[in-house]
């Protein structure tokens, strides 16, 4: 597989090394059940080994907030980017800002994550963002990844800022805002959280990496990845969690560790500024959005949004 990689190695300026890789393909496939060969729409990515049952897509309604109708957010300067808000009745409900993968859309990340069902049902609002069509959509995380947005030097941060301002103008005042995404979208989620630490309280990286340097902020991290991820690399979540707890926040306490099936979950709590770092490593899982009985990334994101980690 071809990758274009660049090491940012100015430790004096940035601290830890950051590996910025532009994968030659974006391969985040549908939920697997009996994985044996590449699933349709994955771009050739392998799917997990063994028989793994996906979790249900429904959730009990929240007792504190109920879903409202989807609404498209009008952003005059970004008319070519569909921007969808799913709000709940409580204007102070937490908000998850979602970034699709490269060559992705709001529709496919909704289908894979089911956050459009589970989030509002749990009292969590969701803002779905779209990369600029060039003609394929991607995110410019650091001017090096990912094409075509990176080669065109698209100002995705301006789009994110405008979307947040628009949401607040609609009367929302979230108690916390979480940036979350998959693959290229995961890199974008980390990038915006690092650049706007006063806006975002946590970043969630699903099958992603750390495309920018980030130091001394009050942003928590949930890093999720599989040991068979051959797109961004199997070690990226571990590297990200290590960098985060040493350079972004400080976590003096020992972590809690738990194993649930193929999921190995390590959580550092009581980090500086009341933050946390959670690392989820999934055995024999490839480059995809994990929703399994033993671990459900969507459910974990909801826990982060609700402040329950």
SULWODA-V273157 format. One record per backbone hydrogen bond with DSSP energy under -1.0 kcal/mol. CO is the residue of the C=O (numbers start at 1). NH is the residue of the N-H. Records with the same first field share a line. If there is no record, write none. Layout:
BEGIN
CO: NH + NH
END
This chain:
BEGIN
4: 22
6: 20
8: 18
9: 11
10: 14
11: 15
18: 8
20: 6
22: 4
33: 52
39: 42
53: 293
66: 89
71: 85
75: 78
78: 81
83: 73
84: 128
85: 71
86: 126
87: 68
90: 93
91: 173
92: 175
94: 125
95: 178
96: 127
97: 180
98: 129
99: 182
101: 104
105: 109
106: 110
107: 111
108: 112
109: 113
110: 114
114: 117 + 118
115: 119
117: 121
118: 122
119: 122 + 124
120: 123
121: 62
125: 96
126: 86
127: 98
128: 84
136: 134
137: 103
139: 141
145: 141 + 142
146: 150
148: 152
149: 154
154: 156
155: 159
156: 160
157: 161
158: 162
159: 163
160: 164
161: 165
162: 166
163: 167
164: 168
165: 169
167: 172
168: 171
176: 95
177: 201
178: 97
179: 204
180: 99
181: 206
182: 185
183: 187
184: 188
185: 189
186: 190
187: 191
188: 192
189: 193
190: 194
191: 195
192: 196
196: 199 + 200
201: 220
202: 179
203: 222
204: 181
205: 224
206: 183
220: 203
221: 278
222: 205
223: 280
224: 207
225: 282
226: 229
235: 239
236: 240
237: 241
238: 242
239: 243
240: 244
241: 245
243: 247
244: 248 + 249
247: 216
248: 217
250: 272
256: 267
258: 265
260: 263
262: 283
263: 260
264: 281
265: 258
266: 279
267: 256
268: 277
271: 274
272: 275
275: 271
276: 221
277: 268
278: 223
279: 266
280: 225
281: 264
282: 227 + 285
284: 49
285: 228
286: 288
290: 297
295: 292
296: 300
297: 301
298: 302
299: 303
300: 304
301: 305
302: 306
303: 308
304: 307
END
